[in-house]
Amino acid sequence: MEWELIQAILIIIGIDIVLGGDNAIVIALASRNLPERQRNKAIFMGTGLAIIVRVFLTAIALYLLHIPFLRLIGGILLIYIAIKLLTEEEEEPDIKASDSLISAVKTIVFADIVMGFDNVLAIAGASHDNILLVAMGLLVSVPIIIWGSKLILKLMEHFPSLVYIGAGILAYTAAEMILEERRLRPFFEQYDSLHYMMPIVIIFLVISWGYRNNNPASQN
């Protein structure tokens, strides 16, 4: 397997883990009133349908990104999402517990669609138009999100630098999306150094912005 393919899969998995913490919370909240046997069914059915929907939405996003300048716009939006990840405090989503299996599954899938826009956009940018990479990344990362979400959240609480690493992954993906904008390709081809410098500059700006916002004392 080529290194570029492995790199793309690792980036997609990283994006899923960084942006997918809320998904595990939604699953827990939506199914907490169900009996244990039905709760497990709700988790597997809801997660399975959510994966299918996520792949479908990402396929649509891949198609839309072929529209002129949408990769540029998507890259800029992803930079905003990366900064938001660092500077906004997480809030628990307002999800009501369901008393029936079907209702819980519907809640999980609907909440995933509503909350998953940033995830879909980031994965579409990282996949380089390869829907197979999207599916592979989701199949690997979703079980990690579901079963390891509490561990991931604990690690992020104790090691805040992990959030900065996640924001750096998003910033790198944003830079790649901008560099892949077809209408700007002639300009980027004239300045080869941009292919190396732009990701570094965007990562540095995003992390610096987040750090300064989270540590006001450092601005003095």
Secondary structure, 3 states (H helix, E strand, C coil): CCHHHHHHHHHHHHHHHHHCHHHHHHHHHHHCCCCHHHHHHHHHHHHHHHHHHHHHHHHHHHHHCCCCCHHHHHHHHHHHHHHHHHHCCCCCCCCCCCCCHHHHHHHHHHHHHHHCHHHHHHHHHHCCCCHHHHHHHHHHHHHHHHHHHHHHHHHHHHCCHHHHHHHHHHHHHHHHHHHCCHHHHHHHHHCCCHHHHHHHHHHHHHHHHHHHHHCHHHHC
